[in-house]
């Protein structure tokens, strides 16, 4: 590349200028060049390749500067011939005068230079050049003939030959050894269409080239370069579009407006400052998958929040087409190093949406609100050296990501077990970034339905790193709310794969038993749980019978043929019912049919109730009850049942007594409008709303005159908390973590959900409420196995749980208490949010006492304040 640049400078300087001025004059009389020829030649000078007016003037200026070296005193003229010119009074100034005339024509009459009638300025210039030629001595004219100059050696041909070679890719000549320039020059001489005789005849020898190269100033070289760019032959200099760090902070990625040449070995031409101090660049390379990016490797990784600049001093870094990168001053580098996770509870916002897992990150729960749709978690600092073309992380801490995605008010949850590692192919160029669960358009995937069925996509959740395959050595749990009973699969590389494996339990052990890269599914209440060993784009969908062509103008639907299930278990979704079979509920394959009962006139209705769903009859083709209970889920009309006044439940019809009986283990999701229950046989099913009995007014004997009396009475009436059997409330007693969570779940009317079960809550009386609060992202344990249900709750723990339950906006301001500095880092934003809204207050001495124990009165009051 360097040699080509030198070649172009040589050609543009020597061929164009030497040919036009040093040779044109001596040839005129000897070759009978007419004034018209000279006029055309003058027009060629200023109009080659449609130069702009400014560029034409620059060309003339360069001609004048080069003329000092190669003008009428050029080395191809003998001393005797030079003296004869002087005797005639003809010097370089004559040619300068001619150039000035051409310049004047350019400046004053540029638009008409190509018209059929030449301007008077051009004619005058041509006449002056002709006069110079006519005054040459006969001896010099004869010497031209002796050199074999003929009419065929037309100046225009030489100019065209020189300019056509500008299209060769070019690079810088700075710092290029003259020996290499000479080699390039000699190679050019031997490879052009011009004969060596012609080259020699025009004085194109190495000494002239060297002299011209030395004569041009940097400004003149720049002017010549601008002209060549305008001609469309010299590649334009690449420009910087942006610069940013990688998530690990050990590289700067510079994006250009065009593909770049390999910058290997040229890293020292870049300067990087971090917070004003140098951070040496140790290597430069093209980006593995994008040639418009150059990657600079730094001596030391930068940290989140560092101010970074990069600059470049003109050197040899170039674009793939040869355009030379020009110097640029210190420009800001976007710092993409994410925020390290240092606390067990993290709620992201627009300023902290890019998080990083480091070797010191504890087990953590990350909550992503619906207002943040592009949050990421980076494990770049855990990436190990590649082995067998695979890059793998070191062991991760336990991570739970809860993202409100719009599928439901409940979050999509991703749980990565402690000790898991992630792997990817080196060729995929994974930088350690994991995108949190994000909803994609249903049309972004193409589901392949079962034979004879039509698929309708209900949700698309992307987790991971676009289409890159990220695999885990331990199973990851993904909960998609409200999608129980749906079919599920994943979509990667344009290919859809259905997940057919139904797990026997929703446990880590069941997930880990999956094969490498495997998947399994299980319904948990109204939610769909996927256990998987890879990240990708997951799809939930329903299926209906495909239409079949009829005859005689129209079509008909297939008659319902039923759905099959075997001992492996599975889920059937049909006609608004979802039926989930655990493994070994049946011993052989059965066919299940669901049909809507259109005539319900003879069916009894439970007392004080109303029907809020279709009545569905579910049948199977084999007799006998199930060996394990199956879960039936129906949807109901939420507009017909106020949950404040009615109890929603799923019932089965005992056809012998014509009596409706409530199913076992009833679970209601008022948000999704679904209710489920367990049963060991099939019959007719329906959802009824039963009027709630009036709650007796409870008179508590120890709250009269207490400052929290109103809040206590309010939550007691809501059924969120009770007094003791002796009709006392004991407002100043402390409250445990389990008791507070239970009150929260009831006060906010959270539908039961199966969240995390800690080792110390599985058999606890509040275990179900704690699991529900975990599912809604309200609580987390001290670690992966411990919640401490019977520990007294501290004031700061209480506020953090409350802020999450009430979904309060996090405040960026600090709470202004005298002891604010003692508030734990993980609780500061929550305390600030709750106090700014007046939900929580401090003590009269302006302290908050964050580690102080919470009383029952304080707990009830802050909850009552948050649900006003």
N, C-alpha and C positions, 0 to 999 in steps of 0.2 A: 504494500500500500504506500509506503513512504517513497519508494522509487517512482511510482506512478505520479505522485504529486510533483516531484522534481521534474519529471518529464513534461508535465503540462506547463509549468512555469517556463521551462526552456522553450517549448514550442511557441507559447503565447508571446514571450518576450523577443525571441530570436526570429522565428519565421514571420510573424505578423509585422513587427516593426522594422527588422532588417530588410525584409522584402519590399516594404512600401517606400522606405525613404532612402536607403543606401543603394538599392539596385534600380529602383524606378527611374531616377534621374539619368544615370548613364545610358539606359537602354533606349531612351526616347528617339533620338535621331537615328541611331544605328538600326532600329527595328521599325522605323516609320510609325511610331505610336501617335495617333491623331489626338487633337484636342478633345474630341468626343470620348476617346478611350480614357483620357485622363479625368474627364468629368465623371465618367462611370466609375472609375477607380476611386475618386474622391467620395462619391456616394457610397461605394462599398465600404470605405473606411468607417463611416459613421452609421451605417445601417446594417452591418453584419448581424445576422440572426435577430433582427428587430430589436436592437438595443433601445432603451429609453433615452430620452434627451439627456438626463443626468449622467447615465452610464456612458453615452457617447462623449460627453465632455471629459469624463474621467479617463476614457481611452486616449483622448488627445493629450491630456496631462501626462499620462504614463509614457506616451510616445515622446514627448518633449524630454522627460527625464532620462529615458533610455538612449535618446539621441546623443546625449553627452558622451556616451561610450561607443556607440555604433553608428554615428552619423557620417557625414562626408569625410571625416577623418578615420573611418573604419580601417581595420588592419588589412583588408583586401586591396586597398589603394596603395600604390607605391609612393615613396616620398616625392618622386619626380612629378607624379600626377597631382599630388596634393599641392605642390608648389605652383603648378600651372593653374589650378583652381584659384589659388590666392592671387596669382598675377592677373586673373580676370576679375578679381574683386568678389569672387563668389565664395562665401563661407557658410558655416552652419546657420548663421542668422537668416540667410535667404530661405532656407527650408523652414526655420522657425516662423518667418513671415508667412510662408504658405500655410503652415499649420494654423497660425492666427486667423487667416482668412477663412479657413474651414471652420474654425471654432466660431467665428462671427456668424457664418452661415447657419451653424447649428443653433446658436443662441437666438438669432433674429428670424430665421426662416425655416425652422425645423419641420413644420407641417408640410412644407412644399418641396422637401428635398427629393422626394420620389416622383415628383411630377415630371411630365414629358419635357418641359422646358426648364433647363437648369438655371439656378439663380445666378445673378451677376457676381455674387460673392464666390461661388464655386468656379465660375468661368475665370475670374481674376486669379484665383488660386491656381487653377490649371495652367493659365498663361505664365504665371511666375515660375512654376515648376518647369514648364516647357522652355522658358528662357534660360534657366539654369542648365538644362540639358544642351541647348543649342550653343552655349558658350564654352562647352568642353572642347579641349584641344582635339584635333584630328588623331593625334597619337593615342589618346585615351579611347576614342571611339574604335580605333583599330584594335586596341588591346581587348575590347569587349568581343569583337568578332573572333579574335584569336582564341578566346576562352570558350568559344562554341555556343555563345548565347544565341538562341534562335527564337523565332516567333512562337514555337510550340511551348516554350518555357513561359507560359503566360503567368503574369503575376496573380491573376485571380485563381488559377489552379493551385499555386503555392499557398495562397491564403486559405482556400477551401480545404486543402490537405492538412494544413496546420490546425484549423479550427475543428475539423471533423474528429481529430484525435483528442479533443477536450472531453469527449464522451467517456474516455477511459476513467475508471474509478481512481480517485485521487486521495492523497493524504498529505500530512504536513511535511515541509522540507526543513523545519527548524531542527537543529541538532543532528542533521543528517551529514555524515562524513562526506567530504568532497570526493573521496575515492568512490563512494557508492553513486554519487551523482554522475561522475564521469562514466562509470560502468553502465548506468541507465542510459546516458546519452549515446554511448557507443552501441548499446543494444538497439536503441531506437534507429540509429543510422543503418544498421544491418537489417532491420525488419520493416522499414517503410517502403512504400511503393516508389519513392524517389531514388534515383540511382545515386551511387556514391559520387559520380562526376558532378551531378547537379548540386549535391550537398556541398561539395568542395568548391564549386564555382561560385556559390553564394557566401563563401567564407564561414560555413558552419563548422567550426572546429572547437575543440575543447577549451582552448584559451579564451575564445569569445564567450562561451557559455559561462565559464567561471567569472569572467569580468562582469557580465550582465547580472549574475546572481549576487555578486558583491555590491553592485551599484544601486540596487533597489533598496529603498528604505522600507521599514515595516509598514509605514502608511501606504507607500506605493504598492507593496505586496497586497495589502488589504483592499486597495482600490481595484487591483487586477482581479482579486478573488470575487469581489462584488459583481464585476462585469461578467465573469464566467458563470456565477450563480444565475444571473439574469438570462444568460444564454440557454439555461436549462441543462447545462452539461456538468457543471460543478455541483456536487451534492451539498445541499444546505446544511449548516451546522445543526446537530441535534439540540433540542432544548429540554430542560427539566420540567416535568409536569408536577411531580410531587416527590416527597421523601418521607419515609416513615420507618420506625423500628419494627422488628419482628416481635412477637409476644415475649420471647425469651430475653430480649434486650441486648443480645450480643451481635446483632447485625442491623445495618441500615439498608433499606431497599429503596433505590432511587428509580423512579419511573420516568422514561423519556418519551418523546413524541414519535419515535421511530425505533426500529430494531437496531441493536447495538452490536459492535464487533466485540470479540472476547477481550476483556480488559486485564487478563491475567498478567501479573507482574507490574501493573501500573497503579497499585494501591497508594503508593507514596504521593501521588499527585493530588490526593484528596486530603482535606484537613477536617477533623471532627473535634468540636468543643462540647464538653458536657459541663453545664453550670460554669462556663467560662474557662474551664481547664482542658488541656489537650487529652484526647483519648485516641491513641495511635491506631491507624487502620493497618491490619496485618495481612489482609488479602482482599482481592477484588475478583469477582466472577460474574458471568452471566447467570441470571435466574434459571433454574432448571426447566421451567415450563413456560417462561415468558421472556422472549428475547428483547423486549422493550424495557427490561429491568436489569439493573446492575446491583449486585449484593456486595456490600462492604462488611467485612468481619472486623469487629472491634477487639482491642486488647482486653478491655474490661466490660462486662455487661452493665448496661445502664439500669437504673431503678425507676419505678413508677414515680412520676412527678418531676423527674430531671428535665432541665431545659437543654435542648440539643440543637446544634447547628452543624451544617456541612458546607464546605466551600471547595472550589477547584481552581487550580492554577494551570493555565494553558500548557498542555503537554501533548501526549500522543493518544489519549483516549478518543475513540472515533465511533461513528455509526457503522452499521454493516455496509452501507453504500459508500463509505469513505468520508462522509462529512465529519469535520473535525470539531470536537467539543471545545467550546470557547470558555474562557474563565468565567466563573460566577462567584459573587461574594457570598458571605455566610448567609445561608437560608435556613429557616426554621424547619426542624424535622418533627413530624408528628410522633409523639411518644405513645406507642401502642402497648407499652408494658402494662399489664393489667394490675388491679389492686390485689395485693396478697390477702388471702383469707386467714385471719388470725383469731377469730372468735367462733364459738359454736353456733351462733345465730347470725345470719346475714340477710338483710332485705335490700335488694338492689334498687337503684334509681338511675336516672339518666347520667349521673356523674360517676356511678360505681357499677355500671352494667357489665364491665369486663373484669372478671375476677381471675385470680391465679391460685392454684394449689402448689404449695411448696413443701419441702421436707418437714417443716414445722407446723403445717396446717393441722388443726385438730379435727376430730369428727364434727361435721358441720351440716346444718340445714340451711339451704339457700332458697329464699322466697322471692319470686319474680312476679310483680304486680302486672295487671293487664295493660298498664300504660307503657311497659317496656317490652318490646317485641324482638329485640336483637341482642339479648344478653348472651355472654359467652363465659365459659370457664376454661382456662388454659392450664394444661399440665406440662407445658414446655420445659420447665426446669427439672422435670422428672424423666425426660427422655434420655434413654441410654444410647450408647454407640450401636450402630446397626450390626446385626448378625444375620448372615445368610439372606441379605437383602430385605430384612425386616427390622423395623425400629420398634422398641418396646419401652414402656414406662417402668419405673420402679413402683413398688407397692403404693397404692393410693389409700388415704384415710377413708373412713365411711362418709359418704356424701349423699344427701337427699336434696333433690331439686324439686321445688314446688312452683309450677308456673300456671298462672291463670291465663288460659288461652282463648276463652270465648266459647269453647265447646260446652262449658258448664260454669256455674259459679264456683264449683269446686275445682281445685287445681289438678292438672296432669302432674303425676309424681314419678320421679325417676330416683331409684335407690341403688347406689353402687356400694357393694359391701366392702368393709375394710380389708386391705390386703390384695384387692383385685389389681390386675395389670391390664393395660391396653396396648394392642399391637396394630401396626399398619405396614403396608408394603412401602419400601423406600421410594419406589417409583411413583407413589401417590403424592409425595411431597407434603405429607401432613406435618404441620408446624406445632401440633399439640393443642390446637383449639377445638373445643367442643361447644357447639351451638346448643343452647338450652331448648327444651321442647317448643316448637313453633308450629302454628297451624298453617297449612298450605291449602291452596284452592282444591276443591274436590276434583276439578277437571285436570289437575296436574298429574294424575295417575291413570292408568288403564288397567282395570281389574279383569282377570279372566274368570268368569263365573263357572260353576259346575255345569255339566252337560244338561241341556234343556232348561237352563235357568237364565234369568237376567239379573245383573248386579246393579245396585244403587249405592254409591259411596256415601257414607254418613260422616266420616271425618278422616283427615290426613294429618298426621303428626310427624314432623321431621325432627330427629334427634341425632346429633353427631357432627359430622363435618361434610355437608353437602352429600355427594354421591360416593365419598370415599368409604371403603369398608374398614371399620374399626372393630376389632374383635377383643373379647374379654376372656380371661382364664377362669373367671367366676361369673355366675349368672347375675344379671341386672334385672331388677323388678321395675316394670313400667305400669302405672295405673292410669287408665283412661276413664274419666268419670262418666257415668250414665250410659255406658256402651255395652253393658252386660247383654248377652244373648246375640250380639252381632257377630258376623263372620269377621275374621281378621287375617291380614297377610302383610307382606312388606314389598316395597317397590324399590329396586336399585338397578341402575344401568339399563333402564327401559324394560326390565323384566319383572313381572309380578309373581310372587310365590305365596301360596296360601299356607297359613299356619294351621295344621290339623291336629297336632298333639295336644290332648287335654290332660293337664296335670292332676294328680290325685290330691294335692294339697298346695296351699299358697305359702310355701316355705322355701328358705334358702337351699335346704337339702334337695328338695324336688327340682329346683332350678339348676343346681350344680350338677345334677344327674344327667342333664341334657348333653348331647354330644357337642363336640367343638363346632361353634357357629350355629348351634341349634336354637329352637324356639319352642315354647309351650304356652298354653293359655288356660285361664281358669276364671270363672265369674265369681266375684265377691260382692254379694248384695246386688246393687244396681250398677256396679262398676266392672269393667273388663280389666283383668290383670294379665300382662304378658311377661313371661320370664324369658330372657334372651341372652345370648352370648355375643351379640353384635349390635351396633347402632346403624340405623338406616331410616327410611321413610315408612312408617307404619300406617296401615289403612284399615278402617273398619267399614263394613258394608252389610247390606241386606240382600237377600235373593228372593225373587218371585218366579213363578213358572213362566217360561217364555211363551209367547203367542205362537200358534201354529197356523199355517195358511189353510183357509177353508176353501170351499168351492162356491161358485155361483155368485161371487161379488161380496166379499167380506171375510172376516177371520173369526176365529173362536179361540178362547183360552183353553189350555189344557185343563182337564178335570183334576182337582187336587188328588195327588197320588200318595201324599204323606211323606214324612221324613223318617229316615232310619237312624238308629243308634244301637251300639253294641256294648259289650262289657267294658270297653275302654272308656266309656262315658262320652260326653259331648254336650253341645248346646243346640237347641232347635228354636228357630224364630219363625213364627207363622201366624198370620191373621191377628197381629197385635199382642200375641202371647210369646213369652220367652221361657223356655223350659231347660233347666240345667241339670244334667245327669252326672252324679259322681261316678268314678270308676267302680265297677262291680255292683251297680244298682240292678243290673239285669245280667243274666248268664248267657243270653243268646240275642241275636239281632231282632229288634222289634221295629214295627212301623207305627209312627205316631201321626194322627190327624187332628187338626184344630178347626172347628167350625163355629160360626156365630149362630146363636140361638135367636131366631127372628121373632118367635112368638113366646113372650114371657108372661102371658096373662094368668097361667095357672101356677106360677111360682110364688111362693110366700116371700115376704120381705121382713127382715128383722124389725122388731119394735123400735120406734123412734129413730128410724133410719131412712135413707134414700139411696137409690141405685145411682152410682156415678160412673159406671163403665158399661161396656158391652158384656153380655153374658156369653161366655165361651164354653163350648163342650169339647173336652180333650179326650180322645180315645186311643187305644193301642190294639194291635192285632193278636196279642197274646194275653191270656188270662193270668190272674194272680197279682198280688201286691209286689211292690219293688222291695228288693233286699236292703236298700238304703233309701232314705228319703230324697226326693228330687225337689228342686226349688222352682216354683212357678212365679213369674213376674208379669203383671198386667199394668197397662196404663189406665189412668182415670182422668176425668174432666176436672181440672183444678178450679174452674170457674163455678162449679156446683158445690164446692165443699170448702168452707172457711175453717182452717185448721184450728182457729181459736175456739170455735163452737162445736166442731165435729171431730170425732176420732175416725181416722181412715184405716180400713183393714180389708184384707183379702179373705173371702169366704168360699167354702166348698159346699155343694148341695148334697145332703143325705137324702137320696131319692126315696128311701123307705119311709122316712118320717116327714119328708118334704120340709126339712129344716136346714137353715144355713148355719154352718159351723166355721168358726175362725181357724185359719191355718196356724201351724206352729211357727215360731220365730219370725213374726211379722216385722218387716222393715219398710218404712215409708220414706220416699225421697220427694218432698213437696216441690222442690225446684224442678226436677225432671218429670214430676207427675207420674211416678211409678210406685207400686207397692208389691212386695214379694212375701212369700211364705213357703214353708216346707210341708210336704205331704208324701204318703207312701202309696197313693193310688190316684187314678184319674176319674173325673166326673165333670160336672158343670162348675164353673168358677165365675165369680163376680166381685167387684169392689163396692162396698157399702160405706156410707158416711153415717156414723151413729152419733146422735146428739150427746154432748158431754153433760154429765150431771152437774148441777150447781155446786161449787165448792163451798163447804161450810166456812163461815168467817172464823178465823182463828184469833183468839184474844191472848196476846202474850203479856205476861204479868210483870216483866222486868224492863220494858222499854219506854214506859210513860215518862215523858220529859227528857228522854235521851236525844242527843243531837242527831242521831241517825234513824229516829223512829219512822219518819215518813218513807225513807228508802227501804227499811226493813219490811214495813207493811206492804209496800209495793211489790217487792220480790217474792214475799210469801204468797200474795194473791196470784202472782204469775206462776206459782208452783216451782219457782227456781230454787227455793230454800225452805226449810221447815224449822220449827222450834223443837224443843226437847219434850219428851212425854210429860214432864211436870209443868208444861205450858210456859216455860222460860225460853228466852232466846240466847242469853248470855253474850251480849253484844261485845263485851270487852275481852272475851276469850280469844286466843289466837286461832288461826285457821290453817289447816294443812294444805299441801299442794294438791292432794287428791280432792279434798272438799272444795277448794276454789275452782278447780277444773270442772267439777260436776255442776257447780252453780253456773259457770260460764256456758256450758253446753245447754243447760236448760233455759237460761235467760235468753240466749240467742237462738233458741229453737233449732239447734243443729240436728239434721237427720243423722241417724246412726250410720257410721262408716267404719270400715275396718282399716285403721291405720296401724302404726307400729305397736307391737306388744313387747314390752320390756320384761326382763326376767323377773323383776319384782312387782309387776302389775298383772301378770297372767291370771293369778288366782285372787287378786285383790277385789274388794267389793266395788271399787270404782274403775275396774279394768276396762270395761266397755266404753265409759265416758272418756277415759284417758286415750284409748285407741281412736275414738272419734275426734277428739281435739288434735291428735297427731295427724290424722287424715286431712284436717282442715288447715294444717300448718300453724297451729296455735302454740303447740308445745314441742319441746325436744328434751331428751334426757340429759343427765350429767355426762353420760357416755352412751355407747351403743346398747348397753345392757341394763342400765340403771336409770330409773326415774325418781326414786325417793318419794313415793306417794305420801308417806306419813311424816315427812319432814315439814316443819312449819315454814310457810311460804314467806319470803322476804318481800319488802315493799317494791324493790326493783324487779323481782321476778313477777310479782303481781301485775305491774304496769306493762311489762313486755308482753305477757299473755293477753292482757286486755286490749292493747293496741292492735294486736294481730286479729283478735276475735272481732273487734269493731271495725277493722280495716281502715284505721286512721292513717292519714298521710303523714309520712315521716318528716320531722322538722330538722332543718339544717342548723338551727340555732341551738345554743347551749342553754340548759335550764339555769336560772339565776338564783341558786341557793347558796348559802354560806358554805355548805359542805358539798358543793357540786363536784369538786375534785375527787370525792370518794365514791361517786357513782361509777360502777363498772363500765368499761368501754362499750360492751355489747348492749348496755341498757340506756346509754345517754340519749340517743335519738328518740327512743320511745318515751322516756321521762319528759324530754322537752316537748314532744308532741302532745302528750296527755295534759301536761301543766299549762301549755299555751291555750288549750281549749277549755280549761277550767274543770276538767274531769277529775284530776288529782290535785291536791293541794299539799303544801308543806305545813310545818308546825309554826307556832307563833314566833319562835326565835329564828325564823327564816332558814331552818334546816329541813332537809328531806329525809335523812336517816335511811339511806337506800338498803342497808343490810338489816335494818330493824324488822321485827316480825309484824305481820299484818294481823289486825283484829278482825273479827267477824263483821263488826260494824263498818270498818274501813272497806272491807271487801265488797259488802253489799252496796255501799254508797257509790264507789267508783263504777260498779256495774250499772247501777241505776242511772248515774249521770251519763253513761255512754249510750244508753238506749232510749234517751228522751226523744 
